[in-house]
Amino acid sequence: MEQQHGKHALNTCEQTDIEVLGKSIKIPRSKRVIPNRVVYQPMELNSADASGAPAKRDLAVLADQFRGQPGINWLQATAVMPSGISTRNQWVLTEKNLPAFKQIAKLHRELNPKGLLLIQLTHSGWLALDDPVTPYLSGDCPNARLLTDAEMREIQKRNIEAYQLAEAAGFHGAELAKECHGYLFSKMLNRENKSRPGWSYGGPSLEERLGYYAETMRLAQKALSHPETFVNVMRISMLHGMSDEFGTLPGSADEDPSLQDAYTLVRVALELGTQIINVSSGIGAQSLHLMVPTSEHPERVLDHFRWTAAVKEWVGNNAIVVGSAYSYLRDGNNKVSDGLLHEKSLWHLAAENIRHGQTDMIGLARQVLADPLVAAKLLGGDLAHISWCTGCGKCIGLLGNQLLAGCEIYDPFAQGVAASARRMGKLKK
């Protein structure tokens, strides 16, 4: 049996997979219902104006992404203070910039009224451009200076203010601290974050090192006007992949098979009322291969599936779990296995993971830059007209070189940025 959809005929298996991805899901301890299982994950564009406010290009890109109709638009890393940026034109959420963020929320209500709008708040820590700071000194951040308790109280204040501003702007929820990819809150989880004079936020146990996050989250929730409706979300890196850091065996860069660090982090997150957890891995500046599967490391997709399944088993129905690493799968043109294209396609493996209770939702990042309408096309069965991410990594290269980011394969604007940068010697050919 086949269903005609435009120029493409869906077979029964494809129809069944797409139906799974199109099912709604209710947020625990909330009246909100997410209309489908697709999440657009945070991807920075590095295109804010001089004050850190989202600019004209941001609104144009977001309009296309909102038209894509994903269940969740989870917007890019947004600094809570100017000194916390890691890219020159990163968003900064302040009282001054609030009107621009209100405009984004208004646009989302117009173009994706049933979807959930989230924002990721962050301080870049040792990766900050102008004032790199760290909870402990190490060889991987030689230019960073040690943080003090007084500075952490100021960062906490700014996090709480940004959390309130996200609610005031009209977002449905916010990620208070980026507990992933090596940024400040993520760095504080590592074993080297020990107690020292003038520093109260380290300690021998992970629970002690999580104390600052827990305190900040409780204060931020109390500061909200309507905490009962504002969705509490978190992204985590299951494994940092650096020696003696989060998720590794002591004194090693190898993964701790017990996943004890991640289990403790998730347990604390649930105690703090976290309702949505996005599972990721790696540190972008150091262990990108753990975060972004490629044809050189296709097995990382299966690692992500394994990690996400573990988190889903831990949380049960107490939180929605979002899996990552689906962009690499494309239409089955990948090296995950030698199976038939359909059997290893994005939509089939995503639906299988949901059917088997190994995830609730699936996250797309690079694929959204390649085709911001991917969710609408996928859920509408228009598989033949999806512009698939090639996995070239050029979007990451643009961002890493402090350029306006985008998909160099399909986006004329990004193509122009890259061509100009190459002529000026700012980007390798």
TORPA-386241 format. One line per field, with one value per residue (C-alpha): x, y, z; residue number from 1. Coordinates in Angstrom, 3 decimals. Example, Ala and Ser with C-alpha at 12.3 -4.5 7.8 and 13.67 -1.06 7.14 Angstrom:
<rs>
east = (12.300, 13.670)
north = (-4.500, -1.060)
up = (7.800, 7.140)
i = (1, 2)
</rs>
This chain:
<rs>
east = (0.000, 1.360, 0.286, 0.951, 2.484, 3.537, 6.169, 7.053, 5.221, 5.522, 5.644, 3.825, 6.974, 7.747, 4.163, 4.339, 7.656, 6.383, 3.226, 5.405, 7.346, 4.105, 2.607, 2.169, 3.642, 2.643, 5.275, 5.419, 3.897, 2.602, -0.533, 1.571, 1.511, 4.276, 2.715, 5.370, 8.658, 11.126, 13.395, 15.454, 18.543, 20.644, 22.955, 24.724, 24.775, 27.180, 25.070, 23.885, 24.278, 26.955, 24.899, 24.266, 20.651, 19.351, 19.670, 17.832, 19.487, 18.605, 14.938, 15.018, 16.684, 14.381, 11.299, 12.260, 12.978, 9.636, 7.895, 9.490, 6.937, 9.120, 7.679, 10.401, 12.512, 15.406, 17.265, 20.978, 23.414, 22.721, 25.165, 23.831, 26.416, 28.685, 31.882, 30.500, 30.405, 32.473, 31.726, 32.082, 28.462, 26.794, 23.378, 23.296, 20.002, 19.805, 17.072, 18.319, 18.009, 14.650, 12.594, 14.505, 13.826, 10.146, 10.070, 11.404, 8.727, 6.034, 7.319, 7.210, 3.608, 2.671, 4.535, 4.611, 1.789, 1.513, 5.266, 7.425, 9.969, 13.053, 16.314, 19.717, 21.396, 25.129, 28.398, 31.339, 33.834, 37.304, 36.037, 35.009, 36.611, 37.664, 37.816, 38.277, 37.624, 37.743, 36.953, 40.416, 43.662, 44.676, 46.760, 43.768, 42.942, 46.293, 44.904, 42.016, 42.117, 40.636, 37.115, 36.272, 33.169, 32.298, 32.423, 30.284, 27.653, 27.567, 27.286, 24.489, 22.675, 22.981, 21.721, 18.654, 17.977, 18.283, 15.941, 13.361, 13.891, 13.334, 9.954, 9.160, 10.092, 7.503, 9.629, 7.952, 11.069, 14.812, 17.949, 19.406, 22.969, 24.688, 25.644, 27.286, 30.102, 32.699, 31.236, 31.348, 28.678, 29.900, 33.513, 32.486, 31.457, 35.018, 37.025, 39.675, 37.103, 38.240, 37.786, 40.381, 40.717, 38.134, 36.276, 33.231, 31.875, 34.164, 34.602, 35.435, 31.901, 29.885, 26.962, 29.163, 30.290, 26.640, 25.739, 26.120, 23.871, 21.245, 21.274, 21.045, 18.166, 16.150, 16.647, 15.788, 12.553, 11.524, 12.186, 9.747, 6.314, 4.712, 7.072, 4.264, 4.076, 7.731, 9.356, 12.565, 15.019, 18.624, 21.216, 23.989, 27.244, 27.369, 31.129, 33.618, 36.240, 39.188, 41.385, 39.827, 36.846, 33.100, 32.028, 35.514, 37.285, 39.550, 42.865, 41.701, 39.924, 38.075, 34.353, 33.226, 30.893, 28.779, 27.749, 27.737, 28.513, 25.653, 23.313, 24.086, 23.599, 20.248, 19.103, 19.865, 18.151, 14.978, 15.088, 15.156, 12.076, 13.698, 11.029, 13.035, 16.584, 18.540, 21.345, 24.553, 28.260, 31.729, 33.343, 33.190, 36.658, 38.340, 36.339, 34.037, 34.038, 31.932, 29.376, 29.156, 29.214, 30.908, 31.785, 35.154, 33.340, 29.903, 29.875, 29.249, 25.624, 25.200, 26.954, 24.387, 21.562, 23.009, 23.442, 19.967, 18.404, 20.170, 18.865, 15.343, 15.508, 16.602, 13.932, 10.966, 7.925, 9.327, 10.961, 10.957, 14.265, 15.607, 18.237, 20.979, 23.196, 20.351, 21.533, 24.289, 21.762, 20.143, 18.089, 20.179, 23.255, 25.572, 28.116, 26.318, 25.779, 25.747, 21.960, 19.410, 19.126, 15.663, 16.709, 19.346, 17.544, 16.920, 13.173, 13.328, 15.972, 14.302, 10.918, 12.471, 14.103, 10.803, 8.853, 11.265, 11.155, 14.785, 13.958, 10.893, 12.028, 14.828, 17.111, 18.399, 21.041, 23.235, 20.326, 18.249, 20.884, 20.806, 17.007, 15.024, 11.791, 13.012, 10.437, 7.488, 8.786, 9.560, 6.213, 4.407, 6.055, 7.868, 11.112, 12.281, 12.537, 14.585, 18.000, 20.102, 23.100, 26.255, 28.223, 30.946, 31.409, 31.710, 29.033, 31.193, 34.243, 32.554, 31.590, 35.027, 36.598, 34.309, 32.344, 28.607, 27.586, 25.218, 25.125, 27.694, 26.171, 22.609, 22.552, 23.614, 24.271, 26.705, 28.297, 28.957, 30.411, 32.738, 33.856, 34.657, 36.528, 38.623, 39.572, 40.723, 42.627, 40.341, 39.144, 40.978, 39.929)
north = (0.000, 3.409, 6.966, 9.573, 12.810, 15.193, 13.482, 10.932, 7.716, 6.730, 3.023, 1.603, 1.512, 5.165, 6.155, 4.322, 5.956, 9.437, 8.863, 8.112, 11.358, 13.281, 12.202, 14.827, 14.475, 16.120, 17.829, 16.298, 18.482, 20.904, 21.491, 22.085, 19.555, 19.445, 18.801, 16.466, 14.742, 16.951, 19.421, 22.124, 22.281, 25.373, 26.480, 29.826, 32.183, 34.789, 37.565, 39.745, 43.511, 45.368, 45.225, 41.473, 41.863, 39.514, 41.357, 41.420, 38.263, 36.391, 37.211, 36.093, 32.778, 32.173, 32.909, 30.054, 27.764, 28.593, 27.849, 24.420, 23.625, 21.529, 20.551, 22.611, 25.525, 25.514, 28.738, 29.312, 29.871, 33.310, 34.901, 36.259, 39.047, 40.633, 39.225, 35.698, 35.556, 33.030, 34.414, 38.080, 38.510, 36.174, 37.007, 38.586, 38.710, 41.943, 44.421, 46.675, 43.887, 42.589, 44.158, 42.122, 38.886, 39.830, 40.230, 36.676, 35.275, 37.195, 35.807, 32.279, 32.727, 33.800, 31.093, 28.077, 28.743, 25.160, 24.679, 25.234, 28.081, 27.636, 29.533, 28.380, 30.680, 30.451, 31.870, 30.680, 30.452, 29.537, 29.887, 33.532, 35.843, 38.846, 37.597, 33.810, 32.495, 29.061, 27.309, 25.699, 26.126, 23.519, 23.122, 23.283, 26.858, 28.596, 32.079, 31.822, 33.290, 31.780, 32.752, 33.978, 33.552, 37.227, 36.853, 33.716, 35.593, 38.227, 35.514, 33.932, 37.259, 37.676, 34.110, 34.757, 38.077, 36.454, 33.650, 36.267, 38.161, 34.993, 34.616, 38.307, 38.050, 35.327, 32.190, 29.052, 27.933, 28.351, 26.352, 28.139, 26.918, 25.167, 21.917, 20.671, 21.183, 22.532, 25.935, 27.358, 25.267, 22.166, 22.846, 23.053, 19.383, 18.116, 16.478, 19.198, 21.690, 21.417, 23.631, 26.410, 29.713, 32.157, 29.406, 27.667, 25.921, 22.913, 19.711, 16.002, 14.856, 15.674, 16.670, 19.372, 20.579, 20.741, 22.861, 26.190, 25.097, 23.769, 26.974, 29.148, 27.120, 27.325, 31.089, 31.544, 29.588, 31.695, 34.855, 33.909, 35.499, 32.166, 29.298, 26.762, 27.395, 28.140, 24.924, 23.789, 22.269, 21.065, 19.896, 17.587, 16.155, 12.508, 12.357, 15.208, 12.933, 14.634, 13.028, 12.875, 14.992, 14.387, 10.926, 9.401, 6.859, 8.495, 9.545, 8.576, 9.961, 6.657, 6.518, 5.238, 2.405, 2.884, 6.388, 7.364, 11.050, 11.438, 9.497, 11.867, 14.950, 13.672, 12.751, 16.278, 17.747, 15.798, 16.913, 20.498, 19.890, 19.535, 18.582, 18.191, 16.809, 16.906, 14.336, 15.372, 14.693, 16.102, 19.535, 21.487, 22.988, 19.714, 16.564, 17.547, 13.962, 12.941, 15.655, 15.565, 12.144, 12.065, 9.421, 9.138, 8.413, 7.015, 4.834, 7.960, 7.866, 4.552, 5.964, 8.770, 6.258, 4.260, 7.305, 8.615, 5.220, 5.148, 8.592, 7.653, 4.545, 6.658, 9.355, 7.229, 9.471, 12.207, 14.089, 14.217, 13.025, 14.399, 12.438, 13.965, 13.027, 12.481, 14.979, 12.628, 9.908, 11.858, 9.709, 6.659, 7.861, 7.250, 4.737, 3.729, 0.256, -1.630, -1.980, -0.726, 3.062, 3.124, 0.945, 3.472, 6.671, 9.500, 8.959, 5.176, 5.079, 8.013, 6.267, 2.986, 4.675, 6.301, 3.064, 1.157, 3.804, 4.833, 8.492, 10.720, 13.257, 13.656, 16.663, 18.227, 20.960, 21.033, 19.633, 22.696, 25.004, 22.913, 22.957, 24.977, 23.413, 19.871, 19.103, 20.196, 18.223, 15.180, 15.139, 15.890, 12.945, 15.185, 13.250, 13.777, 17.537, 17.707, 19.342, 16.923, 18.025, 16.691, 16.629, 18.807, 20.788, 24.118, 25.675, 24.830, 26.225, 29.566, 29.859, 28.750, 31.508, 34.154, 34.593, 34.796, 31.150, 29.170, 26.328, 26.932, 24.195, 25.552, 29.091, 31.838, 34.243, 31.811, 31.129, 34.838, 35.147, 32.211, 33.424, 36.888, 35.454, 33.207, 36.114, 38.004, 35.019, 34.634, 31.177, 28.260, 27.170)
up = (0.000, -0.950, -0.302, -2.963, -1.670, -4.368, -6.508, -3.816, -3.000, 0.658, 1.362, 4.377, 6.512, 5.809, 6.590, 9.917, 10.853, 10.025, 12.052, 15.096, 14.629, 14.253, 17.574, 20.280, 23.767, 27.046, 29.196, 32.701, 35.448, 32.838, 30.799, 27.696, 24.872, 22.244, 18.802, 17.371, 18.210, 16.305, 18.125, 16.420, 18.646, 19.452, 16.619, 16.851, 13.875, 15.363, 13.867, 16.757, 16.634, 18.612, 21.825, 21.580, 20.443, 17.708, 14.398, 11.073, 9.756, 12.954, 12.458, 8.825, 9.682, 12.643, 10.546, 8.223, 11.179, 12.794, 9.494, 9.733, 12.471, 14.817, 18.178, 19.852, 18.627, 21.131, 20.363, 20.344, 23.212, 24.677, 27.105, 30.393, 30.405, 27.758, 29.299, 28.895, 25.076, 23.116, 19.649, 18.791, 17.714, 20.199, 21.600, 25.065, 27.005, 28.987, 29.878, 27.080, 24.500, 25.722, 22.870, 20.271, 22.154, 22.502, 18.730, 18.350, 20.660, 18.761, 15.471, 16.893, 18.039, 14.523, 12.595, 14.936, 17.417, 18.672, 19.160, 22.238, 22.246, 24.434, 24.817, 26.017, 28.565, 29.101, 30.354, 28.272, 31.139, 29.876, 26.286, 26.785, 24.237, 26.290, 29.874, 30.008, 33.518, 35.091, 38.378, 38.314, 36.376, 33.834, 30.725, 28.399, 29.416, 30.059, 29.381, 31.823, 35.299, 38.450, 39.426, 42.916, 45.037, 44.533, 40.742, 40.902, 42.887, 40.124, 37.443, 39.463, 39.626, 35.854, 35.236, 37.373, 35.643, 32.211, 33.289, 34.296, 31.051, 29.004, 30.690, 30.172, 26.486, 25.954, 25.788, 27.123, 28.992, 29.302, 29.877, 32.874, 32.542, 29.682, 31.451, 28.258, 25.768, 28.207, 29.117, 32.653, 34.363, 32.543, 33.539, 37.188, 37.130, 36.696, 39.498, 39.352, 40.641, 44.250, 47.283, 47.648, 49.511, 48.187, 46.309, 47.760, 44.679, 44.334, 46.275, 46.152, 45.267, 42.170, 44.383, 45.951, 42.536, 41.462, 44.485, 42.679, 39.815, 42.221, 44.257, 41.135, 39.723, 42.938, 43.129, 39.462, 39.783, 42.780, 40.768, 37.983, 37.736, 36.770, 37.659, 37.267, 33.497, 32.655, 31.397, 33.118, 30.610, 30.493, 27.969, 29.181, 27.850, 28.886, 28.313, 28.042, 26.513, 28.222, 30.853, 34.337, 33.344, 33.554, 32.466, 32.408, 34.546, 37.179, 35.622, 32.137, 29.079, 28.664, 29.310, 32.692, 31.643, 34.769, 33.574, 37.243, 36.654, 34.206, 36.488, 39.381, 37.205, 35.913, 39.430, 40.682, 37.616, 38.369, 42.000, 40.695, 38.568, 35.145, 32.591, 29.351, 29.052, 25.800, 25.770, 24.015, 24.480, 24.036, 24.172, 20.944, 21.363, 22.348, 21.586, 18.740, 17.436, 20.451, 19.740, 15.946, 14.221, 10.815, 8.247, 10.038, 13.327, 12.364, 15.480, 17.555, 16.415, 18.212, 21.288, 21.363, 21.043, 23.941, 26.162, 25.405, 26.135, 29.507, 30.461, 29.362, 31.552, 34.541, 34.208, 33.119, 32.682, 34.934, 32.051, 28.264, 26.799, 23.513, 21.600, 19.452, 16.467, 13.997, 11.359, 10.168, 9.298, 6.441, 4.045, 4.889, 3.026, 5.972, 7.259, 10.442, 8.986, 5.696, 5.744, 3.257, 2.999, 4.517, 7.460, 8.517, 7.534, 9.976, 10.063, 10.504, 13.261, 15.017, 14.946, 16.100, 19.096, 20.061, 19.568, 21.818, 24.571, 24.081, 23.489, 23.410, 20.821, 18.287, 17.915, 14.714, 14.536, 11.412, 9.391, 10.300, 8.840, 5.654, 5.453, 8.016, 6.713, 7.383, 10.106, 7.970, 4.997, 7.105, 8.904, 5.650, 3.936, 1.458, 1.865, -1.703, -1.296, 1.902, 1.441, 3.425, 5.504, 3.856, 7.109, 5.587, 8.817, 7.034, 9.267, 12.269, 10.464, 9.878, 13.538, 14.728, 12.649, 14.207, 10.982, 10.407, 10.347, 8.144, 5.644, 2.932, 0.752, 0.471, 1.912, -0.541, 2.330, 4.005, 0.637, 0.229, 3.723, 3.111, -0.308, 1.037, 4.018, 1.764, -0.470, 2.619, 3.969, 7.004, 6.010, 4.459, 0.991)
i = (1, 2, 3, 4, 5, 6, 7, 8, 9, 10, 11, 12, 13, 14, 15, 16, 17, 18, 19, 20, 21, 22, 23, 24, 25, 26, 27, 28, 29, 30, 31, 32, 33, 34, 35, 36, 37, 38, 39, 40, 41, 42, 43, 44, 45, 46, 47, 48, 49, 50, 51, 52, 53, 54, 55, 56, 57, 58, 59, 60, 61, 62, 63, 64, 65, 66, 67, 68, 69, 70, 71, 72, 73, 74, 75, 76, 77, 78, 79, 80, 81, 82, 83, 84, 85, 86, 87, 88, 89, 90, 91, 92, 93, 94, 95, 96, 97, 98, 99, 100, 101, 102, 103, 104, 105, 106, 107, 108, 109, 110, 111, 112, 113, 114, 115, 116, 117, 118, 119, 120, 121, 122, 123, 124, 125, 126, 127, 128, 129, 130, 131, 132, 133, 134, 135, 136, 137, 138, 139, 140, 141, 142, 143, 144, 145, 146, 147, 148, 149, 150, 151, 152, 153, 154, 155, 156, 157, 158, 159, 160, 161, 162, 163, 164, 165, 166, 167, 168, 169, 170, 171, 172, 173, 174, 175, 176, 177, 178, 179, 180, 181, 182, 183, 184, 185, 186, 187, 188, 189, 190, 191, 192, 193, 194, 195, 196, 197, 198, 199, 200, 201, 202, 203, 204, 205, 206, 207, 208, 209, 210, 211, 212, 213, 214, 215, 216, 217, 218, 219, 220, 221, 222, 223, 224, 225, 226, 227, 228, 229, 230, 231, 232, 233, 234, 235, 236, 237, 238, 239, 240, 241, 242, 243, 244, 245, 246, 247, 248, 249, 250, 251, 252, 253, 254, 255, 256, 257, 258, 259, 260, 261, 262, 263, 264, 265, 266, 267, 268, 269, 270, 271, 272, 273, 274, 275, 276, 277, 278, 279, 280, 281, 282, 283, 284, 285, 286, 287, 288, 289, 290, 291, 292, 293, 294, 295, 296, 297, 298, 299, 300, 301, 302, 303, 304, 305, 306, 307, 308, 309, 310, 311, 312, 313, 314, 315, 316, 317, 318, 319, 320, 321, 322, 323, 324, 325, 326, 327, 328, 329, 330, 331, 332, 333, 334, 335, 336, 337, 338, 339, 340, 341, 342, 343, 344, 345, 346, 347, 348, 349, 350, 351, 352, 353, 354, 355, 356, 357, 358, 359, 360, 361, 362, 363, 364, 365, 366, 367, 368, 369, 370, 371, 372, 373, 374, 375, 376, 377, 378, 379, 380, 381, 382, 383, 384, 385, 386, 387, 388, 389, 390, 391, 392, 393, 394, 395, 396, 397, 398, 399, 400, 401, 402, 403, 404, 405, 406, 407, 408, 409, 410, 411, 412, 413, 414, 415, 416, 417, 418, 419, 420, 421, 422, 423, 424, 425, 426, 427, 428, 429)
</rs>
